[in-house]
Amino acid sequence: MANNGTEQNSSGYSEGFSAGLKFWLFFLLSFVLVGYPIPLSIFLGAVGGLAGGSVVAWWKSKDEPSAAEPAATEAPQEIPAKLSGFRLAKQKRDNKAKNRRSSGRQGVAGLLFGKTGRSSKSNRP
């Protein structure tokens, strides 16, 4: 019989549940021995067991990461096949810079020096 993904995930949850019960018992006895009232010990033990069981279930789960949807971006500009080496890298860098400027975001330099990013020397007469 073949195991599918839900059976593998359910084993992680069942391990989390059994670990949660063990954590609950541990916290319950610990709070009672410290001197807390029984109802409060039961409640705090249940909270601790729920937290511990959730962590164990998460830790043991075998979920595959979901494929992130590609961000909606403009179509990349075609790069001629003739370019190679430094010219190709420069054109790619220029295209990225052009896309950053068109998106309206400013980096730290843009906030400090204005939108143009020029130094104070170029603004002098």
C-alpha positions, 0 to 999 in steps of 0.5 A: 500500500502506497503512502501519500502525503496526508498519511505522512502529515497525520503521523506528525500530528499524532506524534504532536498529540501524544507529545502534547499529552506528555507535556500537559502531564509534565506541566500539570505535575510541575505546577501542582508540586510548586504549589499552584491551585489544581484548577490553575495547574490544569489550565496552565498544563493544558496551555503548555501541552498545546504549545509543546504539541504544536511545536512537535507536530510542526517539527515532525511534519513533512510538508513540501514548501509551496511554490511561490507565485512569481511576482507580477513584473514587466516583461524583461527587455530582450538582450541582443545575442551579440553582447557578451562579458562586460557589455552584457553585465552593464546592460543588465545592471542598467536595466535593473537600475531603470526598473528600480527608478520606475518603481518609485522606491527610494533607497537610503541614498535617495532619502539622503541626497534627493531623488537624483542621488547626486553629491553636493559638489554637482549642485554647486554653481 
